[in-house]
């Protein structure tokens, strides 16, 4: 290799390596932003950054340090639903009551979500009512619903185990039983952004 060729090679390398580094970093940043996009859209940038910095509490939760408590509740139509038997599935769990107007307004989107994820095979939509009877809960979630409907009359699960007092509140629990996300308040759960968020935990 001649001196001129050597100098040209050094110059090309000096230009190329930083460009490759910048490009690689840009690709990694773009991928991270794509993963964050549903969370930022739902939570807002400020609250997302707080949660990423470890600032939990209300509103919302984002993390992987909480394990969902094990519990058993009666299921609409008969039988019992046990949290410990749901490993391998992502659980989208909604707490609600018929006296909560936002709960009732959001419920059709949860029904639509249940219809959408039915084909996914690894996601289950669960709604836990704190009402006094199945008769009350069934005015909103009929027996024909695709939602898995549970009843917690004494709030031993909703309040005592999950700490929820205000409704609606929706939790996403991953296939290993780890709480990954909590959204406080009503949301359109059939929205593509919400669907992308749920897909992130499959």
C-alpha positions as CSV (number, residue, x, y, z in Angstrom):
1,X,0.0,0.0,0.0
2,X,1.4,3.4,-1.0
3,X,1.7,6.3,1.4
4,X,-1.2,8.1,-0.4
5,X,-3.4,5.0,-0.1
6,X,-2.5,4.6,3.6
7,X,-3.4,8.2,4.3
8,X,-6.7,7.9,2.3
9,X,-7.5,4.7,4.3
10,X,-6.8,6.5,7.6
11,X,-9.0,9.4,6.6
12,X,-11.9,7.2,5.6
13,X,-11.6,5.2,8.8
14,X,-11.5,8.5,10.9
15,X,-14.7,9.6,9.2
16,X,-16.5,6.2,9.1
17,X,-16.0,5.1,12.7
18,X,-17.8,8.1,14.3
19,X,-20.6,7.8,11.7
20,X,-21.0,4.1,12.4
21,X,-21.1,4.9,16.2
22,X,-23.6,7.7,15.7
23,X,-25.8,5.5,13.4
24,X,-25.7,2.6,15.9
25,X,-26.7,4.9,18.7
26,X,-29.5,6.4,16.7
27,X,-30.9,3.0,15.9
28,X,-30.8,1.9,19.5
29,X,-32.4,5.2,20.6
30,X,-35.1,4.8,18.0
31,X,-35.9,1.3,19.2
32,X,-36.0,2.5,22.8
33,X,-38.3,5.4,21.8
34,X,-40.6,2.9,20.0
35,X,-40.9,0.7,23.1
36,X,-41.6,3.8,25.2
37,X,-44.1,5.3,22.8
38,X,-47.3,3.6,24.2
39,X,-46.3,4.5,27.8
40,X,-45.5,8.1,27.0
41,X,-48.8,8.4,25.1
42,X,-50.9,7.1,28.0
43,X,-49.0,8.6,30.9
44,X,-47.6,11.8,29.5
45,X,-43.9,12.5,29.2
46,X,-43.5,14.0,32.7
47,X,-45.2,11.1,34.5
48,X,-43.4,8.6,32.4
49,X,-40.0,10.1,33.3
50,X,-41.0,10.1,37.0
51,X,-41.9,6.5,36.9
52,X,-38.6,5.6,35.1
53,X,-36.8,7.5,37.9
54,X,-38.5,5.2,40.5
55,X,-41.1,7.6,41.6
56,X,-44.1,5.3,42.1
57,X,-47.4,6.1,43.8
58,X,-50.5,7.6,42.3
59,X,-51.3,8.1,39.5
60,X,-50.1,5.0,37.8
61,X,-47.3,2.5,38.2
62,X,-44.7,1.2,35.9
63,X,-42.1,-1.4,37.0
64,X,-41.3,-5.0,37.6
65,X,-40.8,-5.1,41.4
66,X,-44.3,-6.1,42.5
67,X,-45.7,-9.6,42.4
68,X,-49.4,-9.9,42.1
69,X,-51.0,-11.2,45.3
70,X,-52.5,-14.7,45.0
71,X,-56.3,-14.8,45.4
72,X,-59.4,-16.7,44.6
73,X,-62.8,-15.1,43.7
74,X,-66.1,-16.4,42.5
75,X,-66.5,-16.3,38.7
76,X,-69.7,-15.2,36.9
77,X,-71.6,-18.3,35.9
78,X,-70.2,-20.4,38.7
79,X,-66.8,-21.7,39.8
80,X,-63.7,-19.9,41.1
81,X,-61.0,-18.0,39.4
82,X,-57.5,-18.4,41.0
83,X,-54.6,-16.0,40.3
84,X,-52.1,-18.8,40.9
85,X,-53.5,-20.8,38.0
86,X,-53.0,-18.0,35.4
87,X,-49.2,-18.3,34.8
88,X,-48.3,-18.2,31.2
89,X,-51.0,-15.5,30.4
90,X,-50.9,-11.8,30.5
91,X,-53.8,-10.6,32.7
92,X,-55.4,-7.2,32.1
93,X,-57.3,-6.7,35.4
94,X,-59.9,-4.0,35.8
95,X,-61.4,-2.9,39.2
96,X,-64.9,-1.3,39.0
97,X,-68.3,-0.8,40.5
98,X,-71.7,0.1,39.1
99,X,-71.8,3.3,41.1
100,X,-68.7,4.6,39.2
101,X,-69.8,6.5,36.1
102,X,-66.3,6.4,34.5
103,X,-66.2,2.6,35.0
104,X,-69.4,2.2,33.1
105,X,-68.3,4.5,30.4
106,X,-65.0,2.6,29.9
107,X,-66.5,-0.9,30.1
108,X,-67.5,-1.2,26.4
109,X,-63.8,-0.6,25.5
110,X,-62.8,-3.4,27.9
111,X,-65.4,-5.6,26.3
112,X,-63.9,-4.8,22.9
113,X,-60.4,-5.5,24.2
114,X,-61.6,-8.9,25.4
115,X,-62.9,-9.6,21.9
116,X,-59.6,-8.5,20.3
117,X,-57.3,-10.5,22.5
118,X,-59.4,-13.6,22.3
119,X,-57.5,-14.5,19.2
120,X,-54.1,-13.8,20.8
121,X,-54.5,-16.8,23.1
122,X,-52.2,-15.6,25.8
123,X,-54.0,-12.5,27.2
124,X,-57.1,-12.6,29.5
125,X,-59.2,-9.6,30.4
126,X,-60.6,-9.8,34.0
127,X,-63.0,-7.4,35.6
128,X,-63.5,-7.5,39.3
129,X,-66.7,-5.8,40.6
130,X,-67.0,-4.7,44.2
131,X,-70.8,-4.6,44.0
132,X,-73.2,-6.3,46.4
133,X,-74.4,-9.0,44.1
134,X,-74.1,-10.6,40.7
135,X,-77.5,-9.0,39.8
136,X,-75.9,-5.6,40.1
137,X,-72.7,-6.5,38.2
138,X,-74.7,-8.2,35.4
139,X,-76.5,-5.0,34.5
140,X,-73.1,-3.9,33.0
141,X,-71.3,-7.2,32.3
142,X,-73.8,-9.8,31.0
143,X,-73.2,-13.5,31.2
144,X,-72.5,-13.5,27.5
145,X,-69.5,-11.2,27.9
146,X,-66.0,-12.3,26.8
147,X,-64.7,-10.6,29.9
148,X,-63.9,-12.9,32.8
149,X,-66.1,-11.3,35.5
150,X,-65.3,-11.8,39.2
151,X,-67.1,-10.5,42.3
152,X,-65.4,-9.1,45.4
153,X,-68.2,-8.0,47.7
154,X,-66.1,-7.5,50.8
155,X,-63.2,-5.9,48.8
156,X,-60.7,-8.4,50.4
157,X,-58.8,-8.5,47.1
158,X,-59.4,-5.1,45.5
159,X,-58.8,-3.0,48.6
160,X,-57.0,-5.3,51.1
161,X,-54.6,-7.0,48.7
162,X,-54.2,-4.5,45.9
163,X,-54.9,-1.3,47.9
164,X,-57.4,0.1,45.5
165,X,-60.1,2.5,46.8
166,X,-60.8,4.7,43.7
167,X,-62.2,3.3,40.5
168,X,-61.7,2.5,37.7
169,X,-58.2,1.1,38.0
170,X,-56.6,-1.3,35.6
171,X,-53.5,-3.5,36.2
172,X,-51.4,-5.4,33.7
173,X,-49.8,-8.6,35.1
174,X,-47.3,-10.5,33.0
175,X,-47.1,-14.2,32.4
176,X,-44.9,-14.7,35.5
177,X,-47.4,-13.0,37.8
178,X,-45.4,-9.7,38.1
179,X,-47.3,-6.5,38.1
180,X,-45.9,-4.4,35.3
181,X,-48.4,-1.5,34.8
182,X,-51.2,0.2,36.6
183,X,-53.5,2.8,35.1
184,X,-55.6,5.0,37.4
185,X,-58.8,6.3,35.8
186,X,-60.8,5.5,32.7
187,X,-59.2,4.7,29.3
188,X,-60.2,3.5,25.9
189,X,-58.6,0.0,26.2
190,X,-59.4,-0.8,22.6
191,X,-57.3,2.1,21.3
192,X,-54.2,1.0,19.3
193,X,-51.9,2.6,21.8
194,X,-53.4,0.6,24.6
195,X,-53.1,-2.6,22.5
196,X,-49.4,-1.8,21.8
197,X,-48.8,-1.5,25.5
198,X,-50.4,-4.9,26.2
199,X,-48.4,-6.5,23.4
200,X,-45.2,-5.3,25.1
201,X,-45.8,-7.8,27.9
202,X,-46.7,-10.8,25.8
